[in-house]
Amino acid sequence: MTLPLTFTPEVRAALDEGRPVVALESTIITHGMPFPQNVEAARAVEAEVRAHGAVPATIAVMDGRIHIGLSDAALDALGQAQGVMKLSRADLAACLAMGRMGATTVAATMICAALAGIEVFATGGIGGVHRGADTSFDISADLPEFALTAVTVVAAGAKAILDLPKTLEVLETQGVPVIAYGQDAFPAFWSRDSGLRAPLRMDSAAQIAAAQVMRGQLGLSGGQLVANPIPAEAEIPLDEIGPAIETALAEAEAQGIAAKEVTPFLLDRIFALTDGRSLDANIALVLNNARLAAQIAGEIVRLRA
Ligand code: PSU
């Protein structure tokens, strides 16, 4: 049986010709940003990937198929759709079987990218260990995915809504390389410095590409997390974003928000509490990640040539 993958002609041609392709997730569109900024941001990220020499492939589930690359009309529909499933490893196949519309998280996008033969993926932030996980057990399925699926993910670290030390511990236990780009500190999404040191540091896309190819040669499963700090001019330092994060976390707890609802709830509240500043920062960091991912994808193509 053939895989239920539908490629846009642009992505299919790039893959067939061995040109660089960068996967992009869709949960950030449906559950991470409000309409219409979500669709505008998705288009801007695609343009940024193109401007840096790669072809963007935004991934989502529609009509019982995994779409690798979305047409303008499909992106518009997804950005406004209601009741879209938020897909991770656990529910990707179920969504396809039910014929529902689904947006892919980091974990599900990695799985789909690997199936499509795409090795690099750009996003905003990854899921991680939630604060209070010692009692709630809420650990994002993004973390174990890095140990399973051979895709390099460029993110701006993880949000300070999470327990960052525990997030790094879980990644270490899972054998996941966590590489800060161009600095020693592990970045915290809206802020360049989480106060924690990243386990690894690299200063060039070529090194990151070489490490991904080397993992494959060594027979090591899984991918890499590249933690790319938000550009300085767009950052919201921890002491400024911190109070909004604490307020949002307290509201989530008071309202009993749990499981898949936690991250979208917190993002929405922090957006409101910062008068939209968090969204501007979010868009700036995703664009920055798209640039680096395009460069890494280009280097991987050169290495494999
Ligand atoms: N971080 C963001 N924006 C997002 C997400 C994370 O800045 O939209 C999404 C990603 O798709 C990520 C998912 O994979 O949230 C993690 O969800 P959870 O914490 O429920 O595993």
Boltz pocket constraint, residues with backbone or C-beta under 6 A from the ligand:
constraints:
  - pocket:
      binder: B
      contacts: [[A, 25], [A, 27], [A, 28], [A, 29], [A, 31], [A, 32], [A, 33], [A, 104], [A, 105], [A, 106], [A, 107], [A, 124], [A, 125], [A, 126], [A, 127], [A, 128], [A, 139], [A, 140], [A, 141], [A, 142], [A, 259], [A, 260], [A, 261], [A, 262], [A, 263]]
      max_distance: 6.0
